[in-house]
Amino acid sequence: MTTPVLQTHETLCPQAEEVISTALIAVVITVVSFTLLSVVTLIFLYLHKNKGSYVTYEPAEGGEPSAVLQMESDSAKGREKEEYFI
């Protein structure tokens, strides 16, 4: 039987370990920054795409008051109340 060959474990000099740890910190900060930027961009795009719209019955500049009353009465006639039972 032969004895196993012992391998020597090489240690890095302190300057190399410092460079590796600095590079690792830089990579982590870059990944976190990219992730945050991506999330903010996606939220902005979602809010921009799904912005709400609403209808107002306010008269335009210089509009006639009778035209506003006409619009309100037309919209009230066209709607029917519907009830939904869940």
PyMOL Python script that loads the backbone (N, CA, C, O; Angstrom):
from pymol import cmd

cmd.read_pdbstr("""\
ATOM      1  N   MET A   1       0.835  -1.170   0.000  1.00  0.00           N
ATOM      2  CA  MET A   1       0.000   0.000   0.000  1.00  0.00           C
ATOM      3  C   MET A   1       0.885   1.239   0.000  1.00  0.00           C
ATOM      4  O   MET A   1       1.956   1.299   0.603  1.00  0.00           O
ATOM      5  N   THR A   2       0.358   2.214  -0.717  1.00  0.00           N
ATOM      6  CA  THR A   2       1.108   3.457  -0.780  1.00  0.00           C
ATOM      7  C   THR A   2       0.378   4.522   0.023  1.00  0.00           C
ATOM      8  O   THR A   2      -0.841   4.463   0.186  1.00  0.00           O
ATOM      9  N   THR A   3       1.092   5.446   0.497  1.00  0.00           N
ATOM     10  CA  THR A   3       0.473   6.537   1.258  1.00  0.00           C
ATOM     11  C   THR A   3      -0.028   7.596   0.285  1.00  0.00           C
ATOM     12  O   THR A   3       0.582   7.810  -0.763  1.00  0.00           O
ATOM     13  N   PRO A   4      -1.117   8.253   0.615  1.00  0.00           N
ATOM     14  CA  PRO A   4      -1.625   9.284  -0.290  1.00  0.00           C
ATOM     15  C   PRO A   4      -0.663  10.463  -0.367  1.00  0.00           C
ATOM     16  O   PRO A   4       0.039  10.794   0.588  1.00  0.00           O
ATOM     17  N   VAL A   5      -0.660  11.064  -1.514  1.00  0.00           N
ATOM     18  CA  VAL A   5       0.214  12.205  -1.728  1.00  0.00           C
ATOM     19  C   VAL A   5      -0.410  13.431  -1.083  1.00  0.00           C
ATOM     20  O   VAL A   5      -1.559  13.774  -1.361  1.00  0.00           O
ATOM     21  N   LEU A   6       0.327  14.061  -0.253  1.00  0.00           N
ATOM     22  CA  LEU A   6      -0.177  15.258   0.407  1.00  0.00           C
ATOM     23  C   LEU A   6       0.066  16.452  -0.501  1.00  0.00           C
ATOM     24  O   LEU A   6       1.171  16.673  -0.996  1.00  0.00           O
ATOM     25  N   GLN A   7      -0.986  17.204  -0.700  1.00  0.00           N
ATOM     26  CA  GLN A   7      -0.856  18.399  -1.520  1.00  0.00           C
ATOM     27  C   GLN A   7      -0.661  19.597  -0.617  1.00  0.00           C
ATOM     28  O   GLN A   7      -1.305  19.727   0.424  1.00  0.00           O
ATOM     29  N   THR A   8       0.214  20.442  -1.022  1.00  0.00           N
ATOM     30  CA  THR A   8       0.426  21.636  -0.224  1.00  0.00           C
ATOM     31  C   THR A   8      -0.658  22.656  -0.543  1.00  0.00           C
ATOM     32  O   THR A   8      -1.036  22.845  -1.699  1.00  0.00           O
ATOM     33  N   HIS A   9      -1.133  23.288   0.471  1.00  0.00           N
ATOM     34  CA  HIS A   9      -2.185  24.290   0.306  1.00  0.00           C
ATOM     35  C   HIS A   9      -1.524  25.649   0.170  1.00  0.00           C
ATOM     36  O   HIS A   9      -0.829  26.118   1.072  1.00  0.00           O
ATOM     37  N   GLU A  10      -1.757  26.274  -0.983  1.00  0.00           N
ATOM     38  CA  GLU A  10      -1.145  27.565  -1.222  1.00  0.00           C
ATOM     39  C   GLU A  10      -2.027  28.665  -0.647  1.00  0.00           C
ATOM     40  O   GLU A  10      -3.244  28.652  -0.836  1.00  0.00           O
ATOM     41  N   THR A  11      -1.444  29.573   0.022  1.00  0.00           N
ATOM     42  CA  THR A  11      -2.185  30.718   0.543  1.00  0.00           C
ATOM     43  C   THR A  11      -1.851  31.935  -0.292  1.00  0.00           C
ATOM     44  O   THR A  11      -0.731  32.100  -0.776  1.00  0.00           O
ATOM     45  N   LEU A  12      -2.849  32.778  -0.444  1.00  0.00           N
ATOM     46  CA  LEU A  12      -2.664  33.998  -1.217  1.00  0.00           C
ATOM     47  C   LEU A  12      -2.049  35.072  -0.341  1.00  0.00           C
ATOM     48  O   LEU A  12      -2.244  35.092   0.874  1.00  0.00           O
ATOM     49  N   CYS A  13      -1.327  35.937  -0.956  1.00  0.00           N
ATOM     50  CA  CYS A  13      -0.752  37.039  -0.200  1.00  0.00           C
ATOM     51  C   CYS A  13      -1.864  38.018   0.197  1.00  0.00           C
ATOM     52  O   CYS A  13      -2.904  38.040  -0.463  1.00  0.00           O
ATOM     53  N   PRO A  14      -1.691  38.802   1.218  1.00  0.00           N
ATOM     54  CA  PRO A  14      -2.756  39.704   1.694  1.00  0.00           C
ATOM     55  C   PRO A  14      -3.240  40.690   0.630  1.00  0.00           C
ATOM     56  O   PRO A  14      -4.416  41.056   0.628  1.00  0.00           O
ATOM     57  N   GLN A  15      -2.367  41.123  -0.265  1.00  0.00           N
ATOM     58  CA  GLN A  15      -2.788  42.057  -1.303  1.00  0.00           C
ATOM     59  C   GLN A  15      -3.755  41.383  -2.284  1.00  0.00           C
ATOM     60  O   GLN A  15      -4.709  42.012  -2.742  1.00  0.00           O
ATOM     61  N   ALA A  16      -3.516  40.120  -2.603  1.00  0.00           N
ATOM     62  CA  ALA A  16      -4.399  39.397  -3.530  1.00  0.00           C
ATOM     63  C   ALA A  16      -5.759  39.165  -2.889  1.00  0.00           C
ATOM     64  O   ALA A  16      -6.786  39.278  -3.558  1.00  0.00           O
ATOM     65  N   GLU A  17      -5.777  38.841  -1.592  1.00  0.00           N
ATOM     66  CA  GLU A  17      -7.051  38.647  -0.909  1.00  0.00           C
ATOM     67  C   GLU A  17      -7.835  39.952  -0.852  1.00  0.00           C
ATOM     68  O   GLU A  17      -9.060  39.950  -0.979  1.00  0.00           O
ATOM     69  N   GLU A  18      -7.144  41.043  -0.665  1.00  0.00           N
ATOM     70  CA  GLU A  18      -7.807  42.344  -0.618  1.00  0.00           C
ATOM     71  C   GLU A  18      -8.412  42.696  -1.977  1.00  0.00           C
ATOM     72  O   GLU A  18      -9.518  43.232  -2.045  1.00  0.00           O
ATOM     73  N   VAL A  19      -7.691  42.395  -3.056  1.00  0.00           N
ATOM     74  CA  VAL A  19      -8.199  42.666  -4.405  1.00  0.00           C
ATOM     75  C   VAL A  19      -9.423  41.816  -4.695  1.00  0.00           C
ATOM     76  O   VAL A  19     -10.384  42.294  -5.297  1.00  0.00           O
ATOM     77  N   ILE A  20      -9.395  40.562  -4.272  1.00  0.00           N
ATOM     78  CA  ILE A  20     -10.532  39.663  -4.506  1.00  0.00           C
ATOM     79  C   ILE A  20     -11.744  40.133  -3.720  1.00  0.00           C
ATOM     80  O   ILE A  20     -12.853  40.144  -4.254  1.00  0.00           O
ATOM     81  N   SER A  21     -11.559  40.520  -2.469  1.00  0.00           N
ATOM     82  CA  SER A  21     -12.698  40.972  -1.669  1.00  0.00           C
ATOM     83  C   SER A  21     -13.255  42.284  -2.214  1.00  0.00           C
ATOM     84  O   SER A  21     -14.469  42.489  -2.192  1.00  0.00           O
ATOM     85  N   THR A  22     -12.398  43.168  -2.698  1.00  0.00           N
ATOM     86  CA  THR A  22     -12.874  44.423  -3.293  1.00  0.00           C
ATOM     87  C   THR A  22     -13.655  44.157  -4.564  1.00  0.00           C
ATOM     88  O   THR A  22     -14.681  44.791  -4.807  1.00  0.00           O
ATOM     89  N   ALA A  23     -13.183  43.229  -5.373  1.00  0.00           N
ATOM     90  CA  ALA A  23     -13.889  42.878  -6.607  1.00  0.00           C
ATOM     91  C   ALA A  23     -15.243  42.250  -6.288  1.00  0.00           C
ATOM     92  O   ALA A  23     -16.232  42.529  -6.965  1.00  0.00           O
ATOM     93  N   LEU A  24     -15.289  41.410  -5.272  1.00  0.00           N
ATOM     94  CA  LEU A  24     -16.540  40.783  -4.877  1.00  0.00           C
ATOM     95  C   LEU A  24     -17.549  41.820  -4.399  1.00  0.00           C
ATOM     96  O   LEU A  24     -18.727  41.741  -4.746  1.00  0.00           O
ATOM     97  N   ILE A  25     -17.107  42.774  -3.619  1.00  0.00           N
ATOM     98  CA  ILE A  25     -17.992  43.850  -3.158  1.00  0.00           C
ATOM     99  C   ILE A  25     -18.499  44.671  -4.336  1.00  0.00           C
ATOM    100  O   ILE A  25     -19.673  45.039  -4.368  1.00  0.00           O
ATOM    101  N   ALA A  26     -17.638  44.963  -5.297  1.00  0.00           N
ATOM    102  CA  ALA A  26     -18.041  45.732  -6.477  1.00  0.00           C
ATOM    103  C   ALA A  26     -19.085  44.974  -7.292  1.00  0.00           C
ATOM    104  O   ALA A  26     -20.036  45.575  -7.790  1.00  0.00           O
ATOM    105  N   VAL A  27     -18.916  43.665  -7.431  1.00  0.00           N
ATOM    106  CA  VAL A  27     -19.885  42.856  -8.183  1.00  0.00           C
ATOM    107  C   VAL A  27     -21.234  42.842  -7.467  1.00  0.00           C
ATOM    108  O   VAL A  27     -22.275  42.969  -8.111  1.00  0.00           O
ATOM    109  N   VAL A  28     -21.227  42.692  -6.168  1.00  0.00           N
ATOM    110  CA  VAL A  28     -22.483  42.665  -5.404  1.00  0.00           C
ATOM    111  C   VAL A  28     -23.199  44.012  -5.523  1.00  0.00           C
ATOM    112  O   VAL A  28     -24.411  44.046  -5.737  1.00  0.00           O
ATOM    113  N   ILE A  29     -22.477  45.102  -5.390  1.00  0.00           N
ATOM    114  CA  ILE A  29     -23.093  46.433  -5.510  1.00  0.00           C
ATOM    115  C   ILE A  29     -23.650  46.642  -6.908  1.00  0.00           C
ATOM    116  O   ILE A  29     -24.723  47.226  -7.055  1.00  0.00           O
ATOM    117  N   THR A  30     -22.952  46.183  -7.938  1.00  0.00           N
ATOM    118  CA  THR A  30     -23.429  46.320  -9.312  1.00  0.00           C
ATOM    119  C   THR A  30     -24.705  45.518  -9.532  1.00  0.00           C
ATOM    120  O   THR A  30     -25.645  46.013 -10.153  1.00  0.00           O
ATOM    121  N   VAL A  31     -24.749  44.299  -9.038  1.00  0.00           N
ATOM    122  CA  VAL A  31     -25.935  43.458  -9.217  1.00  0.00           C
ATOM    123  C   VAL A  31     -27.136  44.057  -8.486  1.00  0.00           C
ATOM    124  O   VAL A  31     -28.239  44.086  -9.033  1.00  0.00           O
ATOM    125  N   VAL A  32     -26.936  44.529  -7.270  1.00  0.00           N
ATOM    126  CA  VAL A  32     -28.039  45.130  -6.509  1.00  0.00           C
ATOM    127  C   VAL A  32     -28.526  46.403  -7.194  1.00  0.00           C
ATOM    128  O   VAL A  32     -29.733  46.634  -7.264  1.00  0.00           O
ATOM    129  N   SER A  33     -27.620  47.228  -7.697  1.00  0.00           N
ATOM    130  CA  SER A  33     -28.013  48.460  -8.387  1.00  0.00           C
ATOM    131  C   SER A  33     -28.790  48.148  -9.655  1.00  0.00           C
ATOM    132  O   SER A  33     -29.800  48.791  -9.940  1.00  0.00           O
ATOM    133  N   PHE A  34     -28.331  47.176 -10.411  1.00  0.00           N
ATOM    134  CA  PHE A  34     -29.031  46.791 -11.643  1.00  0.00           C
ATOM    135  C   PHE A  34     -30.420  46.260 -11.330  1.00  0.00           C
ATOM    136  O   PHE A  34     -31.375  46.571 -12.041  1.00  0.00           O
ATOM    137  N   THR A  35     -30.545  45.468 -10.284  1.00  0.00           N
ATOM    138  CA  THR A  35     -31.848  44.928  -9.896  1.00  0.00           C
ATOM    139  C   THR A  35     -32.806  46.044  -9.489  1.00  0.00           C
ATOM    140  O   THR A  35     -33.962  46.053  -9.912  1.00  0.00           O
ATOM    141  N   LEU A  36     -32.338  46.977  -8.676  1.00  0.00           N
ATOM    142  CA  LEU A  36     -33.197  48.092  -8.256  1.00  0.00           C
ATOM    143  C   LEU A  36     -33.614  48.954  -9.447  1.00  0.00           C
ATOM    144  O   LEU A  36     -34.769  49.368  -9.541  1.00  0.00           O
ATOM    145  N   LEU A  37     -32.688  49.221 -10.342  1.00  0.00           N
ATOM    146  CA  LEU A  37     -33.007  50.008 -11.533  1.00  0.00           C
ATOM    147  C   LEU A  37     -34.046  49.298 -12.403  1.00  0.00           C
ATOM    148  O   LEU A  37     -34.947  49.937 -12.946  1.00  0.00           O
ATOM    149  N   SER A  38     -33.919  47.989 -12.534  1.00  0.00           N
ATOM    150  CA  SER A  38     -34.881  47.214 -13.313  1.00  0.00           C
ATOM    151  C   SER A  38     -36.270  47.251 -12.682  1.00  0.00           C
ATOM    152  O   SER A  38     -37.269  47.401 -13.385  1.00  0.00           O
ATOM    153  N   VAL A  39     -36.332  47.116 -11.366  1.00  0.00           N
ATOM    154  CA  VAL A  39     -37.631  47.135 -10.681  1.00  0.00           C
ATOM    155  C   VAL A  39     -38.286  48.506 -10.803  1.00  0.00           C
ATOM    156  O   VAL A  39     -39.487  48.597 -11.056  1.00  0.00           O
ATOM    157  N   VAL A  40     -37.518  49.560 -10.627  1.00  0.00           N
ATOM    158  CA  VAL A  40     -38.072  50.914 -10.759  1.00  0.00           C
ATOM    159  C   VAL A  40     -38.560  51.154 -12.187  1.00  0.00           C
ATOM    160  O   VAL A  40     -39.612  51.764 -12.383  1.00  0.00           O
ATOM    161  N   THR A  41     -37.819  50.688 -13.174  1.00  0.00           N
ATOM    162  CA  THR A  41     -38.235  50.845 -14.574  1.00  0.00           C
ATOM    163  C   THR A  41     -39.523  50.085 -14.845  1.00  0.00           C
ATOM    164  O   THR A  41     -40.425  50.613 -15.496  1.00  0.00           O
ATOM    165  N   LEU A  42     -39.622  48.863 -14.358  1.00  0.00           N
ATOM    166  CA  LEU A  42     -40.840  48.079 -14.578  1.00  0.00           C
ATOM    167  C   LEU A  42     -42.045  48.718 -13.890  1.00  0.00           C
ATOM    168  O   LEU A  42     -43.136  48.735 -14.460  1.00  0.00           O
ATOM    169  N   ILE A  43     -41.870  49.241 -12.686  1.00  0.00           N
ATOM    170  CA  ILE A  43     -42.983  49.905 -11.993  1.00  0.00           C
ATOM    171  C   ILE A  43     -43.406  51.151 -12.755  1.00  0.00           C
ATOM    172  O   ILE A  43     -44.600  51.406 -12.906  1.00  0.00           O
ATOM    173  N   PHE A  44     -42.436  51.937 -13.241  1.00  0.00           N
ATOM    174  CA  PHE A  44     -42.769  53.132 -14.003  1.00  0.00           C
ATOM    175  C   PHE A  44     -43.533  52.774 -15.280  1.00  0.00           C
ATOM    176  O   PHE A  44     -44.532  53.418 -15.600  1.00  0.00           O
ATOM    177  N   LEU A  45     -43.076  51.763 -16.006  1.00  0.00           N
ATOM    178  CA  LEU A  45     -43.766  51.364 -17.229  1.00  0.00           C
ATOM    179  C   LEU A  45     -45.178  50.862 -16.937  1.00  0.00           C
ATOM    180  O   LEU A  45     -46.110  51.164 -17.682  1.00  0.00           O
ATOM    181  N   TYR A  46     -45.341  50.097 -15.858  1.00  0.00           N
ATOM    182  CA  TYR A  46     -46.666  49.599 -15.491  1.00  0.00           C
ATOM    183  C   TYR A  46     -47.605  50.751 -15.153  1.00  0.00           C
ATOM    184  O   TYR A  46     -48.744  50.781 -15.621  1.00  0.00           O
ATOM    185  N   LEU A  47     -47.142  51.691 -14.351  1.00  0.00           N
ATOM    186  CA  LEU A  47     -47.994  52.819 -13.976  1.00  0.00           C
ATOM    187  C   LEU A  47     -48.294  53.718 -15.166  1.00  0.00           C
ATOM    188  O   LEU A  47     -49.390  54.271 -15.262  1.00  0.00           O
ATOM    189  N   HIS A  48     -47.338  53.870 -16.070  1.00  0.00           N
ATOM    190  CA  HIS A  48     -47.570  54.700 -17.257  1.00  0.00           C
ATOM    191  C   HIS A  48     -48.573  54.045 -18.197  1.00  0.00           C
ATOM    192  O   HIS A  48     -49.410  54.726 -18.790  1.00  0.00           O
ATOM    193  N   LYS A  49     -48.490  52.734 -18.333  1.00  0.00           N
ATOM    194  CA  LYS A  49     -49.395  52.021 -19.240  1.00  0.00           C
ATOM    195  C   LYS A  49     -50.812  51.934 -18.678  1.00  0.00           C
ATOM    196  O   LYS A  49     -51.780  52.014 -19.433  1.00  0.00           O
ATOM    197  N   ASN A  50     -50.942  51.774 -17.381  1.00  0.00           N
ATOM    198  CA  ASN A  50     -52.254  51.556 -16.762  1.00  0.00           C
ATOM    199  C   ASN A  50     -52.774  52.787 -16.034  1.00  0.00           C
ATOM    200  O   ASN A  50     -53.437  52.667 -15.003  1.00  0.00           O
ATOM    201  N   LYS A  51     -52.483  53.948 -16.554  1.00  0.00           N
ATOM    202  CA  LYS A  51     -53.006  55.135 -15.885  1.00  0.00           C
ATOM    203  C   LYS A  51     -54.507  55.226 -16.152  1.00  0.00           C
ATOM    204  O   LYS A  51     -54.980  54.894 -17.239  1.00  0.00           O
ATOM    205  N   GLY A  52     -55.230  55.673 -15.160  1.00  0.00           N
ATOM    206  CA  GLY A  52     -56.681  55.712 -15.262  1.00  0.00           C
ATOM    207  C   GLY A  52     -57.164  56.880 -16.099  1.00  0.00           C
ATOM    208  O   GLY A  52     -56.480  57.892 -16.252  1.00  0.00           O
ATOM    209  N   SER A  53     -58.344  56.712 -16.627  1.00  0.00           N
ATOM    210  CA  SER A  53     -58.973  57.805 -17.360  1.00  0.00           C
ATOM    211  C   SER A  53     -60.380  57.988 -16.798  1.00  0.00           C
ATOM    212  O   SER A  53     -60.991  57.038 -16.310  1.00  0.00           O
ATOM    213  N   TYR A  54     -60.867  59.175 -16.870  1.00  0.00           N
ATOM    214  CA  TYR A  54     -62.187  59.450 -16.353  1.00  0.00           C
ATOM    215  C   TYR A  54     -62.854  60.484 -17.254  1.00  0.00           C
ATOM    216  O   TYR A  54     -62.183  61.204 -17.993  1.00  0.00           O
ATOM    217  N   VAL A  55     -64.166  60.550 -17.183  1.00  0.00           N
ATOM    218  CA  VAL A  55     -64.943  61.457 -18.012  1.00  0.00           C
ATOM    219  C   VAL A  55     -65.472  62.570 -17.128  1.00  0.00           C
ATOM    220  O   VAL A  55     -66.067  62.309 -16.083  1.00  0.00           O
ATOM    221  N   THR A  56     -65.261  63.783 -17.536  1.00  0.00           N
ATOM    222  CA  THR A  56     -65.834  64.916 -16.824  1.00  0.00           C
ATOM    223  C   THR A  56     -66.872  65.575 -17.714  1.00  0.00           C
ATOM    224  O   THR A  56     -66.786  65.529 -18.942  1.00  0.00           O
ATOM    225  N   TYR A  57     -67.833  66.176 -17.084  1.00  0.00           N
ATOM    226  CA  TYR A  57     -68.885  66.867 -17.830  1.00  0.00           C
ATOM    227  C   TYR A  57     -68.735  68.371 -17.689  1.00  0.00           C
ATOM    228  O   TYR A  57     -69.723  69.104 -17.724  1.00  0.00           O
ATOM    229  N   GLU A  58     -67.518  68.824 -17.533  1.00  0.00           N
ATOM    230  CA  GLU A  58     -67.276  70.250 -17.417  1.00  0.00           C
ATOM    231  C   GLU A  58     -67.277  70.873 -18.805  1.00  0.00           C
ATOM    232  O   GLU A  58     -66.787  70.271 -19.760  1.00  0.00           O
ATOM    233  N   PRO A  59     -67.821  72.066 -18.915  1.00  0.00           N
ATOM    234  CA  PRO A  59     -67.842  72.699 -20.233  1.00  0.00           C
ATOM    235  C   PRO A  59     -66.441  73.127 -20.664  1.00  0.00           C
ATOM    236  O   PRO A  59     -65.582  73.435 -19.838  1.00  0.00           O
ATOM    237  N   ALA A  60     -66.242  73.137 -21.958  1.00  0.00           N
ATOM    238  CA  ALA A  60     -64.971  73.618 -22.490  1.00  0.00           C
ATOM    239  C   ALA A  60     -64.927  75.135 -22.315  1.00  0.00           C
ATOM    240  O   ALA A  60     -65.940  75.753 -21.986  1.00  0.00           O
ATOM    241  N   GLU A  61     -63.773  75.727 -22.531  1.00  0.00           N
ATOM    242  CA  GLU A  61     -63.645  77.169 -22.404  1.00  0.00           C
ATOM    243  C   GLU A  61     -64.631  77.858 -23.352  1.00  0.00           C
ATOM    244  O   GLU A  61     -64.597  77.634 -24.562  1.00  0.00           O
ATOM    245  N   GLY A  62     -65.491  78.682 -22.804  1.00  0.00           N
ATOM    246  CA  GLY A  62     -66.450  79.419 -23.630  1.00  0.00           C
ATOM    247  C   GLY A  62     -67.630  78.563 -24.082  1.00  0.00           C
ATOM    248  O   GLY A  62     -68.375  78.962 -24.978  1.00  0.00           O
ATOM    249  N   GLY A  63     -67.806  77.402 -23.479  1.00  0.00           N
ATOM    250  CA  GLY A  63     -68.924  76.534 -23.872  1.00  0.00           C
ATOM    251  C   GLY A  63     -70.245  77.035 -23.317  1.00  0.00           C
ATOM    252  O   GLY A  63     -70.276  77.808 -22.359  1.00  0.00           O
ATOM    253  N   GLU A  64     -71.326  76.592 -23.922  1.00  0.00           N
ATOM    254  CA  GLU A  64     -72.652  77.028 -23.485  1.00  0.00           C
ATOM    255  C   GLU A  64     -73.132  76.146 -22.333  1.00  0.00           C
ATOM    256  O   GLU A  64     -72.905  74.937 -22.355  1.00  0.00           O
ATOM    257  N   PRO A  65     -73.792  76.726 -21.327  1.00  0.00           N
ATOM    258  CA  PRO A  65     -74.327  75.930 -20.221  1.00  0.00           C
ATOM    259  C   PRO A  65     -75.425  74.971 -20.661  1.00  0.00           C
ATOM    260  O   PRO A  65     -75.575  73.897 -20.080  1.00  0.00           O
ATOM    261  N   SER A  66     -76.191  75.343 -21.677  1.00  0.00           N
ATOM    262  CA  SER A  66     -77.261  74.455 -22.136  1.00  0.00           C
ATOM    263  C   SER A  66     -76.691  73.193 -22.758  1.00  0.00           C
ATOM    264  O   SER A  66     -77.326  72.141 -22.693  1.00  0.00           O
ATOM    265  N   ALA A  67     -75.503  73.270 -23.364  1.00  0.00           N
ATOM    266  CA  ALA A  67     -74.875  72.087 -23.954  1.00  0.00           C
ATOM    267  C   ALA A  67     -74.476  71.103 -22.861  1.00  0.00           C
ATOM    268  O   ALA A  67     -74.537  69.890 -23.060  1.00  0.00           O
ATOM    269  N   VAL A  68     -74.067  71.626 -21.706  1.00  0.00           N
ATOM    270  CA  VAL A  68     -73.700  70.755 -20.596  1.00  0.00           C
ATOM    271  C   VAL A  68     -74.933  70.040 -20.079  1.00  0.00           C
ATOM    272  O   VAL A  68     -74.887  68.836 -19.827  1.00  0.00           O
ATOM    273  N   LEU A  69     -76.024  70.753 -19.919  1.00  0.00           N
ATOM    274  CA  LEU A  69     -77.257  70.125 -19.458  1.00  0.00           C
ATOM    275  C   LEU A  69     -77.743  69.085 -20.455  1.00  0.00           C
ATOM    276  O   LEU A  69     -78.258  68.040 -20.057  1.00  0.00           O
ATOM    277  N   GLN A  70     -77.588  69.354 -21.729  1.00  0.00           N
ATOM    278  CA  GLN A  70     -77.982  68.404 -22.755  1.00  0.00           C
ATOM    279  C   GLN A  70     -77.157  67.122 -22.642  1.00  0.00           C
ATOM    280  O   GLN A  70     -77.705  66.026 -22.752  1.00  0.00           O
ATOM    281  N   MET A  71     -75.845  67.247 -22.423  1.00  0.00           N
ATOM    282  CA  MET A  71     -74.980  66.072 -22.296  1.00  0.00           C
ATOM    283  C   MET A  71     -75.357  65.261 -21.066  1.00  0.00           C
ATOM    284  O   MET A  71     -75.378  64.031 -21.125  1.00  0.00           O
ATOM    285  N   GLU A  72     -75.655  65.921 -19.958  1.00  0.00           N
ATOM    286  CA  GLU A  72     -75.999  65.203 -18.744  1.00  0.00           C
ATOM    287  C   GLU A  72     -77.321  64.460 -18.898  1.00  0.00           C
ATOM    288  O   GLU A  72     -77.443  63.327 -18.432  1.00  0.00           O
ATOM    289  N   SER A  73     -78.288  65.058 -19.526  1.00  0.00           N
ATOM    290  CA  SER A  73     -79.575  64.386 -19.686  1.00  0.00           C
ATOM    291  C   SER A  73     -79.458  63.226 -20.670  1.00  0.00           C
ATOM    292  O   SER A  73     -80.118  62.203 -20.487  1.00  0.00           O
ATOM    293  N   ASP A  74     -78.631  63.363 -21.712  1.00  0.00           N
ATOM    294  CA  ASP A  74     -78.441  62.267 -22.661  1.00  0.00           C
ATOM    295  C   ASP A  74     -77.747  61.081 -21.999  1.00  0.00           C
ATOM    296  O   ASP A  74     -78.112  59.931 -22.243  1.00  0.00           O
ATOM    297  N   SER A  75     -76.758  61.355 -21.172  1.00  0.00           N
ATOM    298  CA  SER A  75     -76.033  60.260 -20.533  1.00  0.00           C
ATOM    299  C   SER A  75     -76.903  59.572 -19.483  1.00  0.00           C
ATOM    300  O   SER A  75     -76.767  58.367 -19.270  1.00  0.00           O
ATOM    301  N   ALA A  76     -77.787  60.308 -18.828  1.00  0.00           N
ATOM    302  CA  ALA A  76     -78.651  59.707 -17.815  1.00  0.00           C
ATOM    303  C   ALA A  76     -79.701  58.811 -18.467  1.00  0.00           C
ATOM    304  O   ALA A  76     -80.080  57.792 -17.889  1.00  0.00           O
ATOM    305  N   LYS A  77     -80.173  59.169 -19.649  1.00  0.00           N
ATOM    306  CA  LYS A  77     -81.179  58.359 -20.332  1.00  0.00           C
ATOM    307  C   LYS A  77     -80.589  57.060 -20.862  1.00  0.00           C
ATOM    308  O   LYS A  77     -81.265  56.032 -20.877  1.00  0.00           O
ATOM    309  N   GLY A  78     -79.333  57.098 -21.297  1.00  0.00           N
ATOM    310  CA  GLY A  78     -78.716  55.939 -21.913  1.00  0.00           C
ATOM    311  C   GLY A  78     -78.295  54.863 -20.923  1.00  0.00           C
ATOM    312  O   GLY A  78     -78.052  53.727 -21.328  1.00  0.00           O
ATOM    313  N   ARG A  79     -78.205  55.181 -19.668  1.00  0.00           N
ATOM    314  CA  ARG A  79     -77.745  54.206 -18.672  1.00  0.00           C
ATOM    315  C   ARG A  79     -78.927  53.527 -18.006  1.00  0.00           C
ATOM    316  O   ARG A  79     -79.948  54.149 -17.716  1.00  0.00           O
ATOM    317  N   GLU A  80     -78.763  52.266 -17.778  1.00  0.00           N
ATOM    318  CA  GLU A  80     -79.753  51.527 -17.004  1.00  0.00           C
ATOM    319  C   GLU A  80     -79.041  50.944 -15.799  1.00  0.00           C
ATOM    320  O   GLU A  80     -77.881  50.540 -15.873  1.00  0.00           O
ATOM    321  N   LYS A  81     -79.750  50.910 -14.706  1.00  0.00           N
ATOM    322  CA  LYS A  81     -79.139  50.346 -13.512  1.00  0.00           C
ATOM    323  C   LYS A  81     -79.133  48.826 -13.637  1.00  0.00           C
ATOM    324  O   LYS A  81     -80.144  48.208 -13.971  1.00  0.00           O
ATOM    325  N   GLU A  82     -77.980  48.245 -13.364  1.00  0.00           N
ATOM    326  CA  GLU A  82     -77.858  46.795 -13.391  1.00  0.00           C
ATOM    327  C   GLU A  82     -77.393  46.337 -12.015  1.00  0.00           C
ATOM    328  O   GLU A  82     -76.543  46.964 -11.382  1.00  0.00           O
ATOM    329  N   GLU A  83     -77.968  45.238 -11.577  1.00  0.00           N
ATOM    330  CA  GLU A  83     -77.551  44.676 -10.301  1.00  0.00           C
ATOM    331  C   GLU A  83     -76.907  43.334 -10.551  1.00  0.00           C
ATOM    332  O   GLU A  83     -77.386  42.519 -11.339  1.00  0.00           O
ATOM    333  N   TYR A  84     -75.806  43.131  -9.856  1.00  0.00           N
ATOM    334  CA  TYR A  84     -75.086  41.873  -9.970  1.00  0.00           C
ATOM    335  C   TYR A  84     -75.093  41.208  -8.609  1.00  0.00           C
ATOM    336  O   TYR A  84     -74.702  41.803  -7.605  1.00  0.00           O
ATOM    337  N   PHE A  85     -75.539  39.973  -8.594  1.00  0.00           N
ATOM    338  CA  PHE A  85     -75.532  39.217  -7.340  1.00  0.00           C
ATOM    339  C   PHE A  85     -74.386  38.239  -7.374  1.00  0.00           C
ATOM    340  O   PHE A  85     -74.229  37.456  -8.311  1.00  0.00           O
ATOM    341  N   ILE A  86     -73.603  38.303  -6.343  1.00  0.00           N
ATOM    342  CA  ILE A  86     -72.430  37.417  -6.293  1.00  0.00           C
ATOM    343  C   ILE A  86     -72.701  36.271  -5.349  1.00  0.00           C
ATOM    344  O   ILE A  86     -71.843  35.410  -5.162  1.00  0.00           O
TER     345      ILE A  86
END
""", "prot")
cmd.dss("prot")
cmd.show_as("cartoon", "prot")
cmd.util.cbc("prot")
cmd.orient("prot")
